[in-house]
């Protein structure tokens, strides 16, 4: 006859198995989170150049609208990773006009630059982005409600919450949560508060 499992045994088993389940997700979120923390430093970002010939004499007020429409409706042939191009096209609407010099219009969004020659119609799109193999993971990390990754992020958040709470019931005796863990938890909370208010 098998011995009936205690509540702490059940929590330990669930904690273990769910912990195994989210190892991959945890590593992905940890790595992309580390990269995003240094995004102002340009960690791992590379520069990609996309060139295309457009209509001549497009005004600065109409350029962004026409460029977005053109790039969405044109089959783009380039060596740039599809994830990078898809994200770049999506962000075209965020570009702002900066200046005009010798018939060249300059538009900018963050570190990305678009140059358009009104005379020749040549457009140069200078894209600063993470490598293609990382781009999809970075985008997933920053998922919004309309993205399918949002639901995975919600599931992951629930599992992480369970792992944190179940840890309170796994250990008995002098190393249990009420006798030891609560003080370590409070020190962790205190550290977060210190960073929020003093740094």
C-alpha positions in Angstrom: 0.0 0.0 0.0 1.5 3.3 -1.1 2.1 6.0 1.5 -0.3 8.9 1.2 1.6 12.0 0.1 1.6 15.1 2.3 0.7 18.5 1.0 4.4 19.5 1.0 5.2 16.4 -1.0 2.6 17.3 -3.6 3.9 20.9 -3.8 7.5 19.6 -4.2 6.4 17.3 -7.0 4.5 20.0 -8.9 7.3 22.5 -8.3 9.8 20.1 -9.7 7.9 19.1 -12.8 6.7 22.6 -13.7 10.3 23.8 -13.1 11.5 21.3 -15.7 8.7 22.4 -18.0 9.7 26.1 -18.1 13.5 25.6 -18.2 13.6 26.5 -21.9 11.2 29.5 -21.5 13.1 30.7 -18.5 16.4 30.7 -20.3 14.9 32.5 -23.4 13.4 35.2 -21.2 16.5 35.5 -19.1 18.8 35.9 -22.2 16.5 38.3 -24.1 15.9 40.3 -20.8 19.7 40.6 -20.4 20.1 41.8 -24.0 17.2 44.3 -23.6 18.6 45.7 -20.4 21.6 46.9 -22.4 19.6 48.0 -25.5 20.8 51.6 -25.0 24.3 50.3 -25.3 23.5 48.6 -28.6 24.5 45.1 -27.4 24.5 42.7 -30.3 22.8 45.1 -32.7 23.9 45.1 -36.3 23.4 47.5 -39.2 21.5 46.4 -42.3 21.1 48.3 -45.5 18.0 48.0 -47.7 17.8 50.0 -51.0 14.9 50.5 -53.3 14.0 52.9 -56.1 10.7 54.8 -55.6 8.8 57.4 -57.5 10.6 60.8 -57.9 9.7 64.0 -56.1 7.6 62.6 -53.3 7.0 65.3 -50.7 8.2 65.0 -47.1 4.6 65.0 -45.9 3.6 62.1 -48.2 6.8 60.1 -48.1 6.3 57.9 -45.1 2.7 57.0 -46.1 3.8 56.0 -49.6 6.9 54.1 -48.5 4.9 52.0 -46.1 2.3 51.2 -48.7 5.0 50.4 -51.3 6.9 48.1 -49.0 3.8 46.3 -47.9 2.6 45.7 -51.4 6.0 44.9 -53.0 7.8 41.6 -53.0 11.0 42.4 -51.2 14.1 40.7 -52.4 16.9 41.0 -49.9 19.4 39.0 -47.8 18.1 40.7 -44.6 16.3 38.2 -42.3 12.4 38.3 -42.8 11.8 38.9 -39.1 14.0 42.1 -39.3 12.2 43.3 -42.5 8.8 42.6 -41.1 9.5 44.6 -37.9 11.1 47.4 -39.9 8.2 47.8 -42.2 5.9 47.8 -39.2 7.8 50.7 -37.7 8.0 52.9 -40.8 5.0 54.9 -39.5 7.1 55.9 -36.5 9.8 57.7 -38.6 9.9 61.5 -38.4 11.2 64.0 -40.9 14.5 65.5 -39.7 16.0 67.6 -42.6 16.4 68.1 -46.3 19.9 68.6 -47.8 20.6 68.8 -51.6 17.3 67.2 -52.5 17.8 64.3 -50.0 15.1 63.8 -47.3 16.2 62.4 -44.0 13.9 60.5 -41.7 14.7 58.9 -38.4 13.3 56.5 -35.8 15.6 55.7 -32.9 18.9 54.7 -34.5 17.2 53.8 -37.8 17.6 56.2 -40.8 15.8 56.6 -44.1 17.4 58.7 -46.9 15.3 59.5 -50.0 16.7 61.2 -53.1 13.9 63.3 -54.6 15.7 63.6 -58.0 16.6 59.9 -58.6 13.9 58.3 -56.4 16.6 56.2 -54.6 15.8 55.3 -51.1 18.3 53.9 -48.5 16.9 52.3 -45.4 19.5 51.9 -42.7 18.2 49.4 -40.1 19.8 48.8 -36.7 18.5 45.5 -35.3 19.4 42.4 -33.5 20.5 39.4 -35.7 17.6 37.6 -37.3 17.9 34.5 -35.0 17.4 36.7 -32.0 14.9 39.1 -33.4 11.8 36.9 -33.0 12.7 36.0 -29.4 13.3 39.7 -28.6 9.9 40.6 -30.2 8.2 37.8 -28.2 9.7 39.1 -25.0 8.1 42.5 -25.6 4.8 40.9 -26.7 1.6 42.9 -26.5 -2.0 41.8 -26.1 -2.7 41.5 -29.8 0.3 39.1 -30.2 0.0 35.4 -29.9 3.1 35.4 -27.7 1.0 37.4 -25.1 -0.8 34.2 -24.1 2.4 32.2 -23.7 3.7 35.1 -21.5 0.5 34.9 -19.4 0.9 31.2 -18.9 4.5 31.6 -18.0 3.7 34.3 -15.5 1.1 32.0 -13.8 3.6 29.1 -13.6 6.3 31.4 -12.2 3.8 32.6 -9.6 3.0 29.0 -8.6 6.7 28.2 -8.4 7.2 31.1 -6.0 4.2 30.3 -3.8 4.7 26.5 -3.8 8.3 27.0 -2.5 6.7 28.3 0.7 5.2 24.8 1.4 8.0 22.5 0.3 10.3 22.5 3.3 9.6 21.7 6.9 11.5 22.3 10.1 14.1 25.0 10.8 14.5 25.8 7.1 10.8 26.1 6.5 9.3 29.3 5.0 7.8 30.6 8.3 11.1 30.1 10.2 13.6 31.0 7.6 12.2 31.7 4.1 10.0 34.6 5.1 13.1 36.6 6.2 14.9 35.9 2.9 11.8 36.8 1.0 11.6 40.1 2.8 15.2 40.9 2.1 14.5 40.3 -1.6 11.6 42.7 -1.4 13.7 45.2 0.4 16.3 45.0 -2.3 13.8 45.8 -5.0 12.4 48.8 -2.9 16.0 50.1 -2.4 16.6 50.0 -6.2 13.3 51.8 -6.9 13.8 54.6 -4.4 17.5 55.1 -4.1 18.9 54.4 -7.6 
